[in-house]
Amino acid sequence: MPQADVIWKNGELVPWDEAKIHVLTHALHYGTGVFEGVRCYDTEIGPAIFRHHEHVDRLFRSSSLYYMPIPFTQEQIRQATLETVAANGLRSCYIRPIVFRGEGPMGLNPLDSPVDVAIACWEWGAYLGDEGKANGVRAKVSSWRRLSPAGLIPHAKATGQYLNSVLAKIEATKAGYDEAILLDDAGVVCEGSGENLFVVRDGRIVTPPQTASILDGINRRSVIEIAGDLGYEVVERDLARAELYLADEVFVTGTAAELTPIREVDDHPVGTGEPGPITREVQRVFEDALHGRDERYRRWLDPVPVSEQVS
């Protein structure tokens, strides 16, 4: 992966190659960490982080759900992120804040292990590829079910929980597909391995509800608002697996994937087999919002102070 110059770690910027942890870090053994995926875009108002405040807020909420008090305020983390992007001289990048239990007593009780925080950023294109964003990707319904809320907390963006997505992604990749779609423990459609999912049927946009073990995606919220502004009805309800095959259009959203159409599910072409008109329209406005081209959504952008950037 492409490297940047520095990473913010526990209050200071350190060289990329020196941002290290101990082999007995609690999170390495037990998955006791939470994180965010955030993007900075080169916009019409300069480099700006998309929905930065919401991402920082979700990081703190996830951390609280797993009893990990972050030793910084939300504003300190926000400013640290702006500082990290600026110090690396990046105008467009992916940002990874992570909070985790560090080196401390070994065992399942993590409360005496310190809480460490790091923020890294690097140049990274669309997760499912520019070709996927343009023409759609092929997806497979995974044999692995989304983790149950009876066992873990789907609303938390926790590191250990992503083993569930890793299994689904590997299965789909080995079978020759681009992405996996997971059902929840009740057998209804949940989400992709790292994205929220939307289905278009008869002119309406349908997306699984938060009771279907989804992550409360920030780009999901953005797309719901944009679709409403465009005059589309957005319905949050349970989706049967067969509705993926009967859909006129399917697309997924996420910070890494942005908005990517699904052109095929389990070898069934979605609609005509090409991204549909509603997907295209929502995608166009969403891209405008990401890049600051639509004034209606500029409130979602947090500008990176250019004066702090390294030339």
N, C-alpha and C positions, 0 to 999 in steps of 0.2 A: 504494500500500500504506500501511497505517497506520504512522505514525512513533512512536517512543518518544523519550525525552529525550536519552539518552546511549548511547554505544557504547564498549566497552572496546577500546583499541588499544595494543598494545605496552607494557602495564603501567599505563595510566592511563585514566580515564574522560574522554571528550571529547564535546562536543555532537554530536548526530546529524548535523547539516549540515557539521560540520568533520571528520568521519571520512573523509578523502580519501586517494587514492594518486596517484602520478605516472603520466603517460600512458605512460612507458617501463617501467612495472612488468613484470618478466619474466613473471609469471603471466598478465597481460593478453595477451601475445603468444604464449605457448607452453603455457598451461594448467597451469603448474607450481604447483598448489595442492591441498590436501586439506581436507575440511570434515566437519562433522557436522550432522545435524538432530536437535534435542532438544526436548522439550516440558516445560513447567512446568504443573501442574494445580492448581486450587483444590480441595484435598482436605479430608477430615475432620480432618486434623492441620495444616491451614494450607497455604499454597502450597508445592509440593514438585516437584522435578525427577525425572522418571521415568527410572530406571536410569542415573543420572548418571555413576557411576563407570565403567560399561561403555562409555558413549559417549566419555568422556575417554580411556579406554584404547584404543578403536578409532581415535580421532583420532591418537594417538601411533603406533600401529602403521601406519596409512596413511602418516603422514609419514615413518616410518622406511623403508618400502618404496620411497619416492621420494627417499631420501637428503636429507631435510630435517630436520635436528636442531632441535627446538623449543627456543627459548632460555628456557623456563620448565619447572618440574616439573609433573607431573600434578596434584599438590595445589594448586599455584599457579593452574593453569587452572580447576580445580574451584572454588576460592574466588573467582576472578575472575568466574566465571559467576554464582555466588550473589550477588556484589556487584552485578553488572550488572542482574540481575532486580530486586533490592531497590531499587537506586537509581532504577529506572524506575517503581517503585510498582506493578508488575504482579503480579497473583495467578494469572493464567493467560496463557501466551504460548508462542510458538515461539521457539527459540533457535538461532542459527547461529554456531558457532565456525568460524573459517577460518584456515588456515595457508598462507602463500603466499610465493613468491620475489618480493622487492620490486625496486626500481630498482637496477640494477647493469649489468655488462657485457652487451651484447646478443649473442645467439648461442645455440646449442643447449646449450652447457655451462653449467648454472645454478649451479655450485658456488661461484662467487665473488659471487653475488647474495645479499643478506641475506634471512633468514627472518623474515617479519612475521607477527603474530598479531592477530586481531580477534575480538570476540564481540559480536554484536548480538542483540536480542530485540524482538519486536513481537507484537501481538495478531493471531492468525490462526486461522480456523476450520478445519474438516475440508477437506483438500486436494481431495477429490472431492465435497465438499458434504454438508451434513446430510441432504439428500434422498437422496443416494447411499448414505450409511451406513444410512439407514432402509429403503430399498427396492431397493438394488442399482444398479449401473451397467452400461452396455453397453460391451463391449470388442471390439477387433479384433486379430487376429494380424498383427503388422507384417511388412512385406516386408523390413525391416531386421533383420539378425541381431544378437544380443548380441555385444559385442566378444570376440574370442578371447583366451584366456590365453596364446596363442603370441605375441601382439602387445603386450598391456598386462596390467594386474593387476586382474582383476575384484573381488578381495577388498579392494582399496583404494578408499576413497570419494574419488576424485580429481576435481578440477574439470574438466579437459580431457576426461575419459572420458565426461562427461555429454552431450557432443555426440551420442553414440550414442542416448541416451534422448530428446534434443531432436528428432532426426529422426523417431523412432518416434511421439512425442507429437504432433508437427505432422501427420504422416500420418493418425493416427487422428482427430484433431480435424477436419481438413479433410474427412474422409470421414463425419463426423457421429457419431462415437463419443466416449465419455467417456475411454477409456483404451486403451493399447496393451499387447499381450502379445508379448514377444520370444522367439524360439527361439534356442538357442545355435548355435555354428558347426557342430555335428553334426546340427542339425535337431530336437532335442528341446526341450521346453518349459523356459524359463529363468525369467523373471520379468516383472513389469510394467515400465513405463518408470521407475517410482520406488518399486516395492513388491515384496515377496516374494509368492509365489502358493501357494495350497493348493487341493486338489481333494478332494471327498468322494465316495467310491464304495463302495456296499455297507456303509456304516457305518464305514468306515476313512477316515482323513485321510491324504492323500498329498501330499508336497511335494518339489520338485526338490532333489537333493543339492548339496553344495558343489562337486562336480566338474562341475556344469552351468553354470559361470560366473556363479553368483549372487553377490550381496553377502550376507555373513553378517549378516543383519538382526537387530537387537536385539529388535524387536517380534516377529520370527519366532521367536526363541528363547523369548520370553515365551509366545507362543501354543502352542508345542510343549509347554512345561511345564504350562500351564493345561489343555490338552486331555488330557494324561496324567493329571492330577489328577482330571479329570472321568470318567476311565475309558475314554477313546477310545484306540485304537491309532493311532499316528502313524508312517507309513512314509516314509523318505527314499529315493526311487528316481527313475530317469528316467521322464518322462511323455511319451507320444506326443501329437502335436497333436490327434488324433482323440479322445483321452480328455477334452479340454476340452468337446467336444460331447456326449460320452456320460456326463459327470459328473452326479451327483445334485445337487451343490452346488459352487460355486467362490467363493473369497474371497481378498482380498489384504490384506497387512499392511504397515505402514510408519509411521514417526513422523509424517509429514505426513498420510497417509491413515488412520492408526489401523487399524481393521479394517472393511473395506468389502466387502460382498457383490458378486459379479458375477452379474447376472441373465441376461446374453446374451453369447455369443461368436460373432462372425462371422454374426450374424443367426440363430443357433441358440439357442433358449431353454435356459437351464440348468435341468434338472429341470422344475419346474412354472412356471418363469419368475419365481418369487419367492424371496427368501432362505429357505433351508431350516432345519429345526429344529436341526441340529448347528451350523451357522453362527451361528444366533441364540443358542444356549446359550453357545458359546465367546465370542461377542461380548459377551454380558451380563457374564460373569465378567471378561473383559478390561477392560471399562469400569469395573467395580468396582475392579479392580486399579489402573487409572490414577488413579482418584479417591479411593483410600485407603479404600474401603468394605469391602474384604476383608482381614482381618488377616493371612491367609496370605502376602500379597504386599506387605505394608508395608515389608519389607526392601528393596524396589525403589525406595522413595521417599527422596529427599534433600531435607529441609525447607529452605526459604529463611528465614533469620533475619528474622522480622517486625520486630524492633527496629531493623533497618537500613533498613527500607523508608521511602520518602518518602510521607507522608500526602497 
